[in-house]
Amino acid sequence: MAVLPIRIMGDPVLHAPAGLVEEITDEIRTLVADMFETMDAAPGVGLAGPQVGVPLRLFTYSYTDDDGAPWRGVVINPELWQRPLDPGDPDEDEESEGCLSFPGERFPLRRSDEVLVTGTDLEGEPVRIQVAGWRARIMQHEFDHLDGILYVDRLGDGDWKTAQKIARKRGWGRPGQAWTPGVDDIDA
């Protein structure tokens, strides 16, 4: 297993739809193991194939609730259904999120409070995940990566402009930018 470089906003693989995983091979199994290791090292709660430069529709996730119960897995070729968003502005304390591909920042973003994700696991078995709250946020965030959408692309005008200024100041927004957890000094 290996910790992989995480692509930063501006890399083309992050801004284009990912392709289907046609077959679960040993290469896919190794990729998923490396993605778990990278996600844990970052640390993060999710990681999509495009974030490590692989334009395929798969993501890993890992989250521990307040009760200490771990929730961890992989979804290959996911589909997402979500409830409509509640109207209004996001709550900065309750609805802020970050992204390993826009490291070190958090912005408020309204997401659906409940989702259903289907797909397959590494054995090709069906996966069905119906979740709410932070787990739903994680699913939506990672699914967006598979469609070439970063969470900063969904921000309101004021926060979007702030995110763009941060990206320019840090030299992001162009191909080839990446960071490696445990190697580069970035506070994700």
C-alpha positions as CSV (number, residue, x, y, z in Angstrom):
1,M,0.0,0.0,0.0
2,A,1.1,3.6,-0.6
3,V,0.1,7.1,0.2
4,L,-0.8,8.8,-3.1
5,P,-0.5,12.5,-4.0
6,I,-3.8,14.3,-3.8
7,R,-4.6,16.6,-6.7
8,I,-5.4,20.2,-6.0
9,M,-8.1,22.4,-7.6
10,G,-7.2,23.2,-11.2
11,D,-5.9,19.7,-12.1
12,P,-8.0,18.7,-15.1
13,V,-8.9,15.2,-13.6
14,L,-10.8,17.1,-10.9
15,H,-12.9,19.1,-13.3
16,A,-14.2,16.4,-15.7
17,P,-16.7,13.5,-15.2
18,A,-15.0,10.2,-14.3
19,G,-15.6,7.0,-16.2
20,L,-17.2,3.8,-15.1
21,V,-15.1,1.0,-13.5
22,E,-15.6,-1.7,-16.1
23,E,-14.1,-4.6,-14.1
24,I,-12.8,-5.0,-10.5
25,T,-9.2,-6.1,-11.0
26,D,-6.2,-6.5,-8.8
27,E,-5.2,-3.0,-9.9
28,I,-8.6,-1.6,-8.7
29,R,-8.2,-3.4,-5.4
30,T,-4.7,-2.0,-4.9
31,L,-6.0,1.5,-5.8
32,V,-8.7,1.2,-3.2
33,A,-6.2,0.1,-0.5
34,D,-3.9,3.0,-1.4
35,M,-6.9,5.4,-1.3
36,F,-7.8,4.2,2.2
37,E,-4.2,4.7,3.3
38,T,-4.1,8.2,1.7
39,M,-7.4,9.2,3.2
40,D,-6.3,8.1,6.6
41,A,-3.0,9.8,6.4
42,A,-4.5,13.1,5.2
43,P,-6.7,12.7,7.4
44,G,-10.0,12.8,5.6
45,V,-13.5,11.3,5.7
46,G,-13.7,10.5,2.0
47,L,-11.5,10.3,-1.1
48,A,-12.6,9.9,-4.7
49,G,-10.6,8.4,-7.6
50,P,-10.1,11.7,-9.4
51,Q,-8.6,13.2,-6.3
52,V,-5.6,10.8,-6.7
53,G,-5.5,11.3,-10.4
54,V,-7.6,8.3,-11.4
55,P,-10.6,9.3,-13.5
56,L,-12.8,6.4,-12.4
57,R,-16.2,6.4,-10.5
58,L,-15.2,5.1,-7.1
59,F,-14.7,6.6,-3.7
60,T,-13.8,5.5,-0.2
61,Y,-15.3,6.9,3.0
62,S,-14.6,6.6,6.7
63,Y,-16.4,8.4,9.6
64,T,-16.7,7.8,13.3
65,D,-19.9,8.9,15.0
66,D,-20.0,10.5,18.5
67,D,-20.8,7.0,19.9
68,G,-17.5,5.7,18.5
69,A,-19.1,3.4,15.9
70,P,-16.9,3.3,12.7
71,W,-18.4,3.6,9.3
72,R,-16.1,2.7,6.5
73,G,-16.3,1.4,3.0
74,V,-15.9,1.8,-0.8
75,V,-18.5,2.4,-3.5
76,I,-17.8,1.6,-7.1
77,N,-19.9,3.1,-9.9
78,P,-22.2,4.9,-7.4
79,E,-25.6,6.4,-8.1
80,L,-27.0,9.0,-5.7
81,W,-30.5,10.0,-4.9
82,Q,-31.1,12.9,-2.5
83,R,-33.9,14.8,-0.9
84,P,-34.4,18.4,-2.1
85,L,-32.4,21.0,-0.2
86,D,-34.0,22.9,2.6
87,P,-34.3,26.6,1.5
88,G,-32.1,29.2,3.1
89,D,-28.4,29.9,3.7
90,P,-26.2,27.3,5.2
91,D,-25.3,27.5,8.9
92,E,-21.6,28.3,9.3
93,D,-21.2,26.2,12.4
94,E,-23.3,23.2,11.4
95,E,-22.9,23.0,7.6
96,S,-19.2,23.9,6.8
97,E,-17.1,21.4,5.0
98,G,-13.6,21.1,3.6
99,C,-11.9,19.2,0.9
100,L,-8.5,17.4,0.5
101,S,-8.4,19.0,-3.0
102,F,-8.8,22.5,-1.6
103,P,-6.8,21.8,1.6
104,G,-6.8,23.9,4.7
105,E,-10.1,25.7,4.2
106,R,-13.7,25.2,5.2
107,F,-16.8,27.0,3.8
108,P,-20.5,26.7,4.6
109,L,-22.5,24.7,2.0
110,R,-26.1,23.6,2.1
111,R,-26.4,19.9,1.3
112,S,-29.4,17.5,1.4
113,D,-29.9,16.0,4.8
114,E,-30.7,12.5,3.5
115,V,-29.4,10.5,0.6
116,L,-29.4,7.0,-0.9
117,V,-26.3,5.7,-2.6
118,T,-26.2,2.4,-4.5
119,G,-23.3,0.8,-6.3
120,T,-21.0,-2.2,-5.8
121,D,-18.2,-3.1,-3.4
122,L,-14.8,-4.6,-4.2
123,E,-16.3,-8.0,-4.5
124,G,-18.9,-6.8,-7.0
125,E,-21.7,-7.2,-4.5
126,P,-24.5,-4.6,-4.4
127,V,-24.1,-1.7,-1.9
128,R,-27.1,0.3,-0.7
129,I,-26.4,3.2,1.8
130,Q,-29.2,5.3,3.1
131,V,-27.9,7.9,5.5
132,A,-28.6,11.3,6.9
133,G,-26.6,14.1,8.5
134,W,-22.8,14.2,8.1
135,R,-22.8,10.8,6.5
136,A,-25.1,12.2,3.8
137,R,-22.8,15.2,3.4
138,I,-19.8,12.9,2.9
139,M,-21.7,10.8,0.2
140,Q,-22.7,14.0,-1.7
141,H,-19.2,15.5,-1.5
142,E,-17.5,12.4,-2.9
143,F,-20.2,11.8,-5.5
144,D,-19.6,15.4,-6.7
145,H,-15.9,14.6,-7.3
146,L,-17.0,11.9,-9.8
147,D,-18.9,14.4,-11.8
148,G,-16.0,16.9,-11.9
149,I,-17.4,19.2,-9.2
150,L,-15.5,20.5,-6.2
151,Y,-17.4,21.8,-3.2
152,V,-16.0,25.3,-3.8
153,D,-17.9,25.2,-7.2
154,R,-21.2,25.1,-5.2
155,L,-20.4,28.0,-2.9
156,G,-22.4,31.2,-2.8
157,D,-20.9,34.3,-4.6
158,G,-19.1,35.8,-1.6
159,D,-17.5,32.5,-0.4
160,W,-16.8,31.5,-4.0
161,K,-14.9,34.7,-4.6
162,T,-12.9,34.2,-1.3
163,A,-12.1,30.6,-2.4
164,Q,-10.8,31.9,-5.8
165,K,-8.6,34.5,-4.1
166,I,-7.2,31.8,-1.8
167,A,-6.5,29.6,-4.8
168,R,-4.7,32.4,-6.7
169,K,-2.6,33.3,-3.6
170,R,-1.5,29.7,-3.2
171,G,-0.8,29.2,-6.9
172,W,-3.6,26.7,-7.4
173,G,-6.0,26.5,-10.3
174,R,-3.6,25.0,-12.8
175,P,-2.7,21.5,-13.8
176,G,-0.1,19.5,-11.9
177,Q,-0.8,20.8,-8.4
178,A,-0.8,18.1,-5.7
179,W,0.2,17.4,-2.1
180,T,1.1,14.1,-0.4
181,P,-0.1,13.5,3.1
182,G,2.9,12.9,5.5
183,V,5.3,14.5,3.0
184,D,4.0,18.0,2.3
185,D,3.3,20.6,4.9
186,I,-0.4,21.3,4.2
187,D,-3.0,21.5,6.9
188,A,-5.9,19.7,5.3
